[in-house]
Amino acid sequence: MRMLPSRFNPAGGLADFWNEIRRPQPYRWPILIVSILPAAFMVWWGVNSTQYGEPERPQIEYITTLDPARSEAEIAAEIRANQEIKDLREAEEARIAEEKRRIYKEIGRASGMDVEEIERKAAAERAAEKAEAAAKAKAAASEGAGQ
């Protein structure tokens, strides 16, 4: 079986290179050196580069801040206390947000803006965001229940 000559055979290219480099030309060596420089630079850069692997993940055995001998009543009391703190924070954030809206309304009125229209648009946006969050929560709950 006879093999067909391949387009990707480097023998012809090497023969042409050898014929050209043997010809006496005044710039053949500088041209050869300049031609080799990019490849030599890439090899030098690759050899000198350092790549670090991912650090080893720490091994966590258990959380030591909670007493493992807690009773159900203690756990429930702690949850209630945390929920009260959370509710207080949310109420304070809502109060601050309302105060900001009041201040911005005053600034808007002083600037000649229609603050009532702006407030209606903002209320509609908040309602849409709340409805979207409720829909996502409902979808997540139904997806979780289906598993």
PAVEXZA-77282 format. One record per atom (N, C-alpha, C): residue number from 1; atom name; residue in three letters; x, y, z. Coordinates in pm, whole numbers. Atoms other than C-alpha are relative to their C-alpha. Layout:
<recs>
+-----+------+------+--------+--------+--------+
: pos : site : code :     xx :     yy :     zz :
+-----+------+------+--------+--------+--------+
: NUM :   CA :  ALA :      X :      Y :      Z :
...
+-----+------+------+--------+--------+--------+
</recs>
This chain:
<recs>
+-----+------+------+--------+--------+--------+
: pos : site : code :     xx :     yy :     zz :
+-----+------+------+--------+--------+--------+
:   1 :    N :  MET :     85 :   -117 :      0 :
:   1 :   CA :  MET :      0 :      0 :      0 :
:   1 :    C :  MET :     89 :    123 :      0 :
:   2 :    N :  ARG :    -81 :   -120 :     15 :
:   2 :   CA :  ARG :    146 :    331 :   -111 :
:   2 :    C :  ARG :    -69 :    117 :     69 :
:   3 :    N :  MET :     58 :   -115 :    -72 :
:   3 :   CA :  MET :     95 :    635 :    113 :
:   3 :    C :  MET :      9 :    124 :    -87 :
:   4 :    N :  LEU :      2 :   -125 :     73 :
:   4 :   CA :  LEU :     -7 :    960 :    -44 :
:   4 :    C :  LEU :     81 :    105 :     76 :
:   5 :    N :  PRO :    -76 :   -105 :    -71 :
:   5 :   CA :  PRO :    215 :   1260 :     30 :
:   5 :    C :  PRO :    -97 :     92 :     75 :
:   6 :    N :  SER :     84 :    -83 :    -85 :
:   6 :   CA :  SER :     70 :   1467 :    310 :
:   6 :    C :  SER :     33 :    147 :    -19 :
:   7 :    N :  ARG :    -23 :   -144 :      5 :
:   7 :   CA :  ARG :     25 :   1843 :    299 :
:   7 :    C :  ARG :     78 :     46 :    121 :
:   8 :    N :  PHE :    -59 :    -40 :   -126 :
:   8 :   CA :  PHE :    158 :   1851 :    652 :
:   8 :    C :  PHE :    137 :    -64 :     24 :
:   9 :    N :  ASN :   -132 :     61 :    -11 :
:   9 :   CA :  ASN :    489 :   1676 :    584 :
:   9 :    C :  ASN :    104 :    112 :      8 :
:  10 :    N :  PRO :    -97 :   -110 :    -14 :
:  10 :   CA :  PRO :    770 :   1903 :    712 :
:  10 :    C :  PRO :    127 :    -19 :    -80 :
:  11 :    N :  ALA :   -126 :     28 :     71 :
:  11 :   CA :  ALA :   1039 :   1744 :    492 :
:  11 :    C :  ALA :     28 :    106 :   -107 :
:  12 :    N :  GLY :    -21 :   -100 :    104 :
:  12 :   CA :  GLY :    987 :   1988 :    204 :
:  12 :    C :  GLY :     38 :    136 :     58 :
:  13 :    N :  GLY :    -32 :   -127 :    -64 :
:  13 :   CA :  GLY :    993 :   2286 :    434 :
:  13 :    C :  GLY :    141 :      2 :     57 :
:  14 :    N :  LEU :   -136 :      7 :    -54 :
:  14 :   CA :  LEU :   1311 :   2169 :    605 :
:  14 :    C :  LEU :    104 :      4 :   -112 :
:  15 :    N :  ALA :    -93 :     -3 :    114 :
:  15 :   CA :  ALA :   1478 :   2112 :    268 :
:  15 :    C :  ALA :     13 :    142 :    -54 :
:  16 :    N :  ASP :     -5 :   -139 :     45 :
:  16 :   CA :  ASP :   1384 :   2464 :    155 :
:  16 :    C :  ASP :     78 :     86 :     98 :
:  17 :    N :  PHE :    -73 :    -77 :   -101 :
:  17 :   CA :  PHE :   1512 :   2606 :    483 :
:  17 :    C :  PHE :    150 :    -24 :    -12 :
:  18 :    N :  TRP :   -142 :     33 :      8 :
:  18 :   CA :  TRP :   1843 :   2422 :    446 :
:  18 :    C :  TRP :     63 :     62 :   -125 :
:  19 :    N :  ASN :    -53 :    -63 :    122 :
:  19 :   CA :  ASN :   1886 :   2547 :     88 :
:  19 :    C :  ASN :     18 :    150 :     20 :
:  20 :    N :  GLU :     -8 :   -145 :    -20 :
:  20 :   CA :  GLU :   1819 :   2906 :    194 :
:  20 :    C :  GLU :    109 :     37 :    100 :
:  21 :    N :  ILE :    -99 :    -35 :   -102 :
:  21 :   CA :  ILE :   2044 :   2901 :    501 :
:  21 :    C :  ILE :    141 :    -27 :    -51 :
:  22 :    N :  ARG :   -132 :     28 :     57 :
:  22 :   CA :  ARG :   2333 :   2753 :    298 :
:  22 :    C :  ARG :     45 :    106 :    -98 :
:  23 :    N :  ARG :    -37 :   -105 :     97 :
:  23 :   CA :  ARG :   2318 :   3036 :     43 :
:  23 :    C :  ARG :     73 :    112 :     72 :
:  24 :    N :  PRO :    -74 :   -108 :    -65 :
:  24 :   CA :  PRO :   2568 :   3307 :    124 :
:  24 :    C :  PRO :    -75 :    134 :    -12 :
:  25 :    N :  GLN :     69 :   -129 :     -7 :
:  25 :   CA :  GLN :   2361 :   3609 :    227 :
:  25 :    C :  GLN :     54 :     74 :    122 :
:  26 :    N :  PRO :    -61 :    -71 :   -113 :
:  26 :   CA :  PRO :   2487 :   3886 :    454 :
:  26 :    C :  PRO :    -89 :      2 :    126 :
:  27 :    N :  TYR :     90 :    -11 :   -116 :
:  27 :   CA :  TYR :   2177 :   3885 :    682 :
:  27 :    C :  TYR :    -62 :   -132 :     41 :
:  28 :    N :  ARG :     65 :    127 :    -31 :
:  28 :   CA :  ARG :   2104 :   3513 :    709 :
:  28 :    C :  ARG :      7 :    -34 :    149 :
:  29 :    N :  TRP :     -9 :     32 :   -143 :
:  29 :   CA :  TRP :   2228 :   3471 :   1069 :
:  29 :    C :  TRP :    -82 :     96 :     85 :
:  30 :    N :  PRO :     89 :    -86 :    -78 :
:  30 :   CA :  PRO :   2060 :   3785 :   1208 :
:  30 :    C :  PRO :   -148 :    -33 :    -21 :
:  31 :    N :  ILE :    139 :     36 :     27 :
:  31 :   CA :  ILE :   1734 :   3683 :   1038 :
:  31 :    C :  ILE :    -35 :   -129 :     75 :
:  32 :    N :  LEU :     25 :    125 :    -71 :
:  32 :   CA :  LEU :   1763 :   3332 :   1186 :
:  32 :    C :  LEU :    -15 :     25 :    150 :
:  33 :    N :  ILE :      8 :    -29 :   -144 :
:  33 :   CA :  ILE :   1828 :   3471 :   1534 :
:  33 :    C :  ILE :   -130 :     72 :     34 :
:  34 :    N :  VAL :    124 :    -72 :    -25 :
:  34 :   CA :  VAL :   1535 :   3715 :   1513 :
:  34 :    C :  VAL :   -120 :    -93 :    -15 :
:  35 :    N :  SER :    110 :     94 :     19 :
:  35 :   CA :  SER :   1313 :   3432 :   1389 :
:  35 :    C :  SER :    -13 :    -95 :    119 :
:  36 :    N :  ILE :      3 :     93 :   -113 :
:  36 :   CA :  ILE :   1407 :   3211 :   1685 :
:  36 :    C :  ILE :    -43 :     70 :    129 :
:  37 :    N :  LEU :     27 :    -72 :   -125 :
:  37 :   CA :  LEU :   1358 :   3484 :   1949 :
:  37 :    C :  LEU :   -142 :    -18 :     54 :
:  38 :    N :  PRO :    134 :     16 :    -60 :
:  38 :   CA :  PRO :    974 :   3462 :   1984 :
:  38 :    C :  PRO :    -21 :   -138 :     64 :
:  39 :    N :  ALA :     17 :    135 :    -57 :
:  39 :   CA :  ALA :    978 :   3085 :   2036 :
:  39 :    C :  ALA :     87 :    -17 :    124 :
:  40 :    N :  ALA :    -88 :     11 :   -117 :
:  40 :   CA :  ALA :   1276 :   3111 :   2273 :
:  40 :    C :  ALA :    -59 :     77 :    118 :
:  41 :    N :  PHE :     62 :    -78 :   -108 :
:  41 :   CA :  PHE :   1098 :   3383 :   2472 :
:  41 :    C :  PHE :   -118 :    -76 :     60 :
:  42 :    N :  MET :    115 :     74 :    -53 :
:  42 :   CA :  MET :    782 :   3172 :   2503 :
:  42 :    C :  MET :     44 :   -119 :     84 :
:  43 :    N :  VAL :    -51 :    113 :    -79 :
:  43 :   CA :  VAL :    982 :   2871 :   2622 :
:  43 :    C :  VAL :     58 :     51 :    132 :
:  44 :    N :  TRP :    -57 :    -57 :   -123 :
:  44 :   CA :  TRP :   1175 :   3089 :   2872 :
:  44 :    C :  TRP :   -110 :     43 :     97 :
:  45 :    N :  TRP :    110 :    -47 :    -85 :
:  45 :   CA :  TRP :    852 :   3244 :   3001 :
:  45 :    C :  TRP :    -73 :   -118 :     63 :
:  46 :    N :  GLY :     70 :    118 :    -52 :
:  46 :   CA :  GLY :    685 :   2904 :   3037 :
:  46 :    C :  GLY :     79 :    -73 :    106 :
:  47 :    N :  VAL :    -85 :     69 :    -97 :
:  47 :   CA :  VAL :    980 :   2756 :   3225 :
:  47 :    C :  VAL :      8 :     80 :    129 :
:  48 :    N :  ASN :    -16 :    -84 :   -119 :
:  48 :   CA :  ASN :   1007 :   3052 :   3463 :
:  48 :    C :  ASN :   -131 :     35 :     69 :
:  49 :    N :  SER :    127 :    -34 :    -65 :
:  49 :   CA :  SER :    637 :   3090 :   3539 :
:  49 :    C :  SER :    -31 :   -102 :    109 :
:  50 :    N :  THR :     38 :     85 :   -113 :
:  50 :   CA :  THR :    499 :   2951 :   3863 :
:  50 :    C :  THR :   -151 :     -1 :     11 :
:  51 :    N :  GLN :    144 :     10 :    -18 :
:  51 :   CA :  GLN :    148 :   2824 :   3904 :
:  51 :    C :  GLN :    -26 :    -78 :    128 :
:  52 :    N :  TYR :     30 :     61 :   -128 :
:  52 :   CA :  TYR :     12 :   2747 :   4246 :
:  52 :    C :  TYR :   -133 :    -72 :     -7 :
:  53 :    N :  GLY :    124 :     75 :     -4 :
:  53 :   CA :  GLY :   -251 :   2487 :   4309 :
:  53 :    C :  GLY :    -94 :     55 :    106 :
:  54 :    N :  GLU :     98 :    -41 :   -101 :
:  54 :   CA :  GLU :   -562 :   2530 :   4518 :
:  54 :    C :  GLU :     48 :    -42 :    138 :
:  55 :    N :  PRO :    -40 :     42 :   -134 :
:  55 :   CA :  PRO :   -493 :   2532 :   4890 :
:  55 :    C :  PRO :    -90 :   -113 :     51 :
:  56 :    N :  GLU :     76 :    112 :    -54 :
:  56 :   CA :  GLU :   -605 :   2232 :   5086 :
:  56 :    C :  GLU :   -114 :     53 :     87 :
:  57 :    N :  ARG :    116 :    -44 :    -77 :
:  57 :   CA :  ARG :   -953 :   2274 :   5232 :
:  57 :    C :  ARG :     16 :    -42 :    145 :
:  58 :    N :  PRO :    -12 :     38 :   -142 :
:  58 :   CA :  PRO :   -962 :   2283 :   5610 :
:  58 :    C :  PRO :   -104 :   -105 :     38 :
:  59 :    N :  GLN :     90 :    103 :    -49 :
:  59 :   CA :  GLN :  -1120 :   1994 :   5791 :
:  59 :    C :  GLN :    -74 :     55 :    123 :
:  60 :    N :  ILE :     80 :    -49 :   -110 :
:  60 :   CA :  ILE :  -1407 :   2106 :   6017 :
:  60 :    C :  ILE :    -66 :   -120 :     67 :
:  61 :    N :  GLU :     56 :    114 :    -71 :
:  61 :   CA :  GLU :  -1504 :   1859 :   6282 :
:  61 :    C :  GLU :   -138 :     31 :     55 :
:  62 :    N :  TYR :    128 :    -37 :    -58 :
:  62 :   CA :  TYR :  -1783 :   2036 :   6470 :
:  62 :    C :  TYR :      8 :    144 :     47 :
:  63 :    N :  ILE :      6 :   -136 :    -51 :
:  63 :   CA :  ILE :  -1895 :   2374 :   6595 :
:  63 :    C :  ILE :      3 :     -6 :    151 :
:  64 :    N :  THR :    -19 :     11 :   -144 :
:  64 :   CA :  THR :  -1780 :   2428 :   6952 :
:  64 :    C :  THR :    -68 :    112 :     78 :
:  65 :    N :  THR :     59 :   -113 :    -72 :
:  65 :   CA :  THR :  -1973 :   2748 :   7033 :
:  65 :    C :  THR :   -132 :    -36 :     66 :
:  66 :    N :  LEU :    127 :     41 :    -60 :
:  66 :   CA :  LEU :  -2296 :   2564 :   7116 :
:  66 :    C :  LEU :     22 :   -122 :     88 :
:  67 :    N :  ASP :     -9 :    112 :    -93 :
:  67 :   CA :  ASP :  -2335 :   2331 :   7407 :
:  67 :    C :  ASP :    -74 :   -120 :    -59 :
:  68 :    N :  PRO :     69 :    116 :     60 :
:  68 :   CA :  PRO :  -2412 :   1984 :   7267 :
:  68 :    C :  PRO :   -105 :    -62 :     93 :
:  69 :    N :  ALA :     95 :     58 :    -93 :
:  69 :   CA :  ALA :  -2610 :   1899 :   7582 :
:  69 :    C :  ALA :   -120 :     91 :     22 :
:  70 :    N :  ARG :    115 :    -91 :    -17 :
:  70 :   CA :  ARG :  -2871 :   2175 :   7530 :
:  70 :    C :  ARG :   -131 :    -77 :    -14 :
:  71 :    N :  SER :    132 :     64 :     10 :
:  71 :   CA :  SER :  -3232 :   2080 :   7582 :
:  71 :    C :  SER :    -81 :     68 :   -111 :
:  72 :    N :  GLU :     88 :    -56 :    103 :
:  72 :   CA :  GLU :  -3510 :   2141 :   7331 :
:  72 :    C :  GLU :    -56 :    135 :     44 :
:  73 :    N :  ALA :     54 :   -126 :    -51 :
:  73 :   CA :  ALA :  -3649 :   2418 :   7554 :
:  73 :    C :  ALA :    104 :    112 :    -12 :
:  74 :    N :  GLU :   -106 :   -101 :     14 :
:  74 :   CA :  GLU :  -3314 :   2600 :   7558 :
:  74 :    C :  GLU :     19 :     41 :   -145 :
:  75 :    N :  ILE :    -13 :    -29 :    143 :
:  75 :   CA :  ILE :  -3288 :   2574 :   7181 :
:  75 :    C :  ILE :   -115 :     89 :    -45 :
:  76 :    N :  ALA :    117 :    -79 :     39 :
:  76 :   CA :  ALA :  -3643 :   2709 :   7137 :
:  76 :    C :  ALA :      8 :    141 :     57 :
:  77 :    N :  ALA :    -14 :   -134 :    -60 :
:  77 :   CA :  ALA :  -3574 :   2998 :   7379 :
:  77 :    C :  ALA :    103 :     82 :    -75 :
:  78 :    N :  GLU :   -104 :    -71 :     76 :
:  78 :   CA :  GLU :  -3259 :   3089 :   7188 :
:  78 :    C :  GLU :    -53 :     44 :   -137 :
:  79 :    N :  ILE :     59 :    -35 :    130 :
:  79 :   CA :  ILE :  -3449 :   3081 :   6859 :
:  79 :    C :  ILE :    -96 :    117 :     15 :
:  80 :    N :  ARG :     94 :   -111 :    -23 :
:  80 :   CA :  ARG :  -3722 :   3308 :   7003 :
:  80 :    C :  ARG :     76 :    131 :     23 :
:  81 :    N :  ALA :    -78 :   -121 :    -27 :
:  81 :   CA :  ALA :  -3461 :   3555 :   7133 :
:  81 :    C :  ALA :     64 :     53 :   -128 :
:  82 :    N :  ASN :    -59 :    -42 :    127 :
:  82 :   CA :  ASN :  -3285 :   3561 :   6795 :
:  82 :    C :  ASN :   -106 :     59 :    -93 :
:  83 :    N :  GLN :    108 :    -51 :     85 :
:  83 :   CA :  GLN :  -3619 :   3613 :   6619 :
:  83 :    C :  GLN :    -43 :    139 :     46 :
:  84 :    N :  GLU :     35 :   -133 :    -51 :
:  84 :   CA :  GLU :  -3702 :   3908 :   6848 :
:  84 :    C :  GLU :    103 :    104 :    -44 :
:  85 :    N :  ILE :   -107 :    -92 :     44 :
:  85 :   CA :  ILE :  -3365 :   4067 :   6767 :
:  85 :    C :  ILE :    -14 :     29 :   -149 :
:  86 :    N :  LYS :     17 :    -18 :    144 :
:  86 :   CA :  LYS :  -3425 :   4011 :   6397 :
:  86 :    C :  LYS :   -119 :     92 :    -30 :
:  87 :    N :  ASP :    119 :    -84 :     20 :
:  87 :   CA :  ASP :  -3774 :   4167 :   6418 :
:  87 :    C :  ASP :     29 :    146 :     37 :
:  88 :    N :  LEU :    -36 :   -137 :    -40 :
:  88 :   CA :  LEU :  -3634 :   4470 :   6603 :
:  88 :    C :  LEU :     88 :     67 :   -106 :
:  89 :    N :  ARG :    -86 :    -56 :    105 :
:  89 :   CA :  ARG :  -3366 :   4516 :   6339 :
:  89 :    C :  ARG :    -80 :     36 :   -124 :
:  90 :    N :  GLU :     82 :    -27 :    118 :
:  90 :   CA :  GLU :  -3619 :   4491 :   6056 :
:  90 :    C :  GLU :    -89 :    122 :     23 :
:  91 :    N :  ALA :     84 :   -116 :    -30 :
:  91 :   CA :  ALA :  -3848 :   4743 :   6230 :
:  91 :    C :  ALA :     83 :    128 :     -5 :
:  92 :    N :  GLU :    -87 :   -118 :      3 :
:  92 :   CA :  GLU :  -3557 :   4985 :   6275 :
:  92 :    C :  GLU :     39 :     34 :   -144 :
:  93 :    N :  GLU :    -33 :    -25 :    141 :
:  93 :   CA :  GLU :  -3455 :   4943 :   5909 :
:  93 :    C :  GLU :   -120 :     61 :    -73 :
:  94 :    N :  ALA :    119 :    -56 :     63 :
:  94 :   CA :  ALA :  -3815 :   5011 :   5801 :
:  94 :    C :  ALA :    -22 :    145 :     44 :
:  95 :    N :  ARG :     15 :   -137 :    -49 :
:  95 :   CA :  ARG :  -3829 :   5322 :   6024 :
:  95 :    C :  ARG :     99 :     94 :    -68 :
:  96 :    N :  ILE :   -102 :    -81 :     65 :
:  96 :   CA :  ILE :  -3502 :   5451 :   5877 :
:  96 :    C :  ILE :    -34 :     23 :   -147 :
:  97 :    N :  ALA :     38 :    -14 :    140 :
:  97 :   CA :  ALA :  -3624 :   5383 :   5522 :
:  97 :    C :  ALA :   -115 :    100 :    -15 :
:  98 :    N :  GLU :    112 :    -94 :      5 :
:  98 :   CA :  GLU :  -3948 :   5572 :   5592 :
:  98 :    C :  GLU :     48 :    143 :     26 :
:  99 :    N :  GLU :    -57 :   -133 :    -29 :
:  99 :   CA :  GLU :  -3752 :   5864 :   5740 :
:  99 :    C :  GLU :     74 :     54 :   -123 :
: 100 :    N :  LYS :    -70 :    -42 :    122 :
: 100 :   CA :  LYS :  -3533 :   5873 :   5427 :
: 100 :    C :  LYS :   -100 :     44 :   -106 :
: 101 :    N :  ARG :    101 :    -37 :    100 :
: 101 :   CA :  ARG :  -3842 :   5876 :   5204 :
: 101 :    C :  ARG :    -62 :    136 :     34 :
: 102 :    N :  ARG :     57 :   -129 :    -41 :
: 102 :   CA :  ARG :  -3988 :   6165 :   5408 :
: 102 :    C :  ARG :     97 :    115 :    -33 :
: 103 :    N :  ILE :   -100 :   -104 :     28 :
: 103 :   CA :  ILE :  -3664 :   6364 :   5376 :
: 103 :    C :  ILE :     10 :     25 :   -150 :
: 104 :    N :  TYR :     -8 :    -16 :    145 :
: 104 :   CA :  TYR :  -3642 :   6297 :   5002 :
: 104 :    C :  TYR :   -124 :     69 :    -56 :
: 105 :    N :  LYS :    122 :    -69 :     44 :
: 105 :   CA :  LYS :  -4004 :   6406 :   4961 :
: 105 :    C :  LYS :     13 :    151 :     25 :
: 106 :    N :  GLU :    -16 :   -142 :    -31 :
: 106 :   CA :  GLU :  -3925 :   6736 :   5134 :
: 106 :    C :  GLU :     97 :     65 :    -98 :
: 107 :    N :  ILE :    -98 :    -54 :     95 :
: 107 :   CA :  ILE :  -3621 :   6787 :   4912 :
: 107 :    C :  ILE :    -63 :     11 :   -138 :
: 108 :    N :  GLY :     67 :     -3 :    130 :
: 108 :   CA :  GLY :  -3828 :   6699 :   4604 :
: 108 :    C :  GLY :   -100 :    114 :    -11 :
: 109 :    N :  ARG :     95 :   -112 :      1 :
: 109 :   CA :  ARG :  -4103 :   6944 :   4697 :
: 109 :    C :  ARG :     73 :    133 :    -12 :
: 110 :    N :  ALA :    -78 :   -124 :      6 :
: 110 :   CA :  ALA :  -3842 :   7215 :   4753 :
: 110 :    C :  ALA :     61 :     21 :   -138 :
: 111 :    N :  SER :    -58 :    -11 :    134 :
: 111 :   CA :  SER :  -3697 :   7136 :   4409 :
: 111 :    C :  SER :   -106 :     16 :   -108 :
: 112 :    N :  GLY :    108 :    -14 :     96 :
: 112 :   CA :  GLY :  -4037 :   7153 :   4240 :
: 112 :    C :  GLY :    -39 :   -128 :    -70 :
: 113 :    N :  MET :     35 :    130 :     60 :
: 113 :   CA :  MET :  -4077 :   6782 :   4167 :
: 113 :    C :  MET :   -140 :    -41 :     45 :
: 114 :    N :  ASP :    130 :     57 :    -37 :
: 114 :   CA :  ASP :  -4408 :   6594 :   4169 :
: 114 :    C :  ASP :     28 :   -123 :     87 :
: 115 :    N :  VAL :    -40 :    108 :    -90 :
: 115 :   CA :  VAL :  -4326 :   6382 :   4474 :
: 115 :    C :  VAL :   -108 :   -105 :     16 :
: 116 :    N :  GLU :    108 :     98 :    -14 :
: 116 :   CA :  GLU :  -4668 :   6216 :   4487 :
: 116 :    C :  GLU :      8 :   -103 :   -113 :
: 117 :    N :  GLU :    -14 :     92 :    114 :
: 117 :   CA :  GLU :  -4618 :   6068 :   4138 :
: 117 :    C :  GLU :    122 :    -91 :     20 :
: 118 :    N :  ILE :   -121 :     79 :    -25 :
: 118 :   CA :  ILE :  -4266 :   5955 :   4230 :
: 118 :    C :  ILE :    -28 :   -103 :    108 :
: 119 :    N :  GLU :     33 :     93 :   -108 :
: 119 :   CA :  GLU :  -4400 :   5796 :   4549 :
: 119 :    C :  GLU :    -89 :   -113 :    -50 :
: 120 :    N :  ARG :     86 :    105 :     55 :
: 120 :   CA :  ARG :  -4671 :   5610 :   4355 :
: 120 :    C :  ARG :     83 :   -100 :    -81 :
: 121 :    N :  LYS :    -85 :     90 :     79 :
: 121 :   CA :  LYS :  -4409 :   5471 :   4113 :
: 121 :    C :  LYS :     87 :    -87 :     91 :
: 122 :    N :  ALA :    -85 :     75 :    -91 :
: 122 :   CA :  ALA :  -4181 :   5370 :   4399 :
: 122 :    C :  ALA :    -80 :   -107 :     75 :
: 123 :    N :  ALA :     86 :     97 :    -69 :
: 123 :   CA :  ALA :  -4468 :   5201 :   4584 :
: 123 :    C :  ALA :    -35 :   -116 :    -93 :
: 124 :    N :  ALA :     31 :    106 :     96 :
: 124 :   CA :  ALA :  -4560 :   5011 :   4268 :
: 124 :    C :  ALA :    122 :    -91 :    -20 :
: 125 :    N :  GLU :   -121 :     81 :     16 :
: 125 :   CA :  GLU :  -4197 :   4898 :   4225 :
: 125 :    C :  GLU :     23 :    -89 :    122 :
: 126 :    N :  ARG :    -16 :     81 :   -121 :
: 126 :   CA :  ARG :  -4177 :   4784 :   4589 :
: 126 :    C :  ARG :   -100 :   -114 :      4 :
: 127 :    N :  ALA :    102 :    105 :      1 :
: 127 :   CA :  ALA :  -4503 :   4593 :   4551 :
: 127 :    C :  ALA :     36 :   -109 :   -101 :
: 128 :    N :  ALA :    -39 :     99 :    101 :
: 128 :   CA :  ALA :  -4377 :   4426 :   4232 :
: 128 :    C :  ALA :    116 :    -85 :     50 :
: 129 :    N :  GLU :   -111 :     76 :    -55 :
: 129 :   CA :  GLU :  -4051 :   4327 :   4403 :
: 129 :    C :  GLU :    -47 :    -98 :    108 :
: 130 :    N :  LYS :     52 :     85 :   -106 :
: 130 :   CA :  LYS :  -4242 :   4190 :   4701 :
: 130 :    C :  LYS :    -77 :   -119 :    -59 :
: 131 :    N :  ALA :     76 :    108 :     64 :
: 131 :   CA :  ALA :  -4476 :   3990 :   4473 :
: 131 :    C :  ALA :     95 :    -99 :    -68 :
: 132 :    N :  GLU :    -97 :     89 :     66 :
: 132 :   CA :  GLU :  -4179 :   3854 :   4277 :
: 132 :    C :  GLU :     72 :    -87 :    103 :
: 133 :    N :  ALA :    -65 :     77 :   -106 :
: 133 :   CA :  ALA :  -4005 :   3750 :   4599 :
: 133 :    C :  ALA :    -94 :   -107 :     56 :
: 134 :    N :  ALA :     97 :     97 :    -50 :
: 134 :   CA :  ALA :  -4324 :   3582 :   4721 :
: 134 :    C :  ALA :    -20 :   -114 :   -100 :
: 135 :    N :  ALA :     17 :    104 :    102 :
: 135 :   CA :  ALA :  -4362 :   3398 :   4388 :
: 135 :    C :  ALA :    121 :    -94 :     -1 :
: 136 :    N :  LYS :   -120 :     84 :     -3 :
: 136 :   CA :  LYS :  -4001 :   3277 :   4405 :
: 136 :    C :  LYS :     -1 :    -90 :    123 :
: 137 :    N :  ALA :      5 :     80 :   -123 :
: 137 :   CA :  ALA :  -4050 :   3162 :   4765 :
: 137 :    C :  ALA :   -102 :   -112 :    -14 :
: 138 :    N :  LYS :    103 :    103 :     20 :
: 138 :   CA :  LYS :  -4369 :   2978 :   4668 :
: 138 :    C :  LYS :     49 :   -108 :    -94 :
: 139 :    N :  ALA :    -53 :     98 :     94 :
: 139 :   CA :  ALA :  -4196 :   2813 :   4372 :
: 139 :    C :  ALA :    107 :    -87 :     66 :
: 140 :    N :  ALA :   -103 :     76 :    -69 :
: 140 :   CA :  ALA :  -3902 :   2711 :   4590 :
: 140 :    C :  ALA :    -63 :    -97 :    101 :
: 141 :    N :  ALA :     68 :     87 :    -97 :
: 141 :   CA :  ALA :  -4138 :   2572 :   4854 :
: 141 :    C :  ALA :    -67 :   -118 :    -70 :
: 142 :    N :  SER :     67 :    111 :     70 :
: 142 :   CA :  SER :  -4337 :   2372 :   4600 :
: 142 :    C :  SER :    102 :    -94 :    -62 :
: 143 :    N :  GLU :   -105 :     84 :     55 :
: 143 :   CA :  GLU :  -4014 :   2247 :   4440 :
: 143 :    C :  GLU :     59 :    -87 :    110 :
: 144 :    N :  GLY :    -54 :     75 :   -113 :
: 144 :   CA :  GLY :  -3881 :   2143 :   4780 :
: 144 :    C :  GLY :    -96 :   -107 :     49 :
: 145 :    N :  ALA :    100 :     97 :    -45 :
: 145 :   CA :  ALA :  -4207 :   1969 :   4866 :
: 145 :    C :  ALA :    -11 :   -116 :    -98 :
: 146 :    N :  GLY :     10 :    105 :    102 :
: 146 :   CA :  GLY :  -4197 :   1775 :   4538 :
: 146 :    C :  GLY :    110 :   -100 :      5 :
: 147 :    N :  GLN :   -115 :     93 :     -2 :
: 147 :   CA :  GLN :  -3866 :   1612 :   4617 :
: 147 :    C :  GLN :    -16 :   -108 :     99 :
+-----+------+------+--------+--------+--------+
</recs>
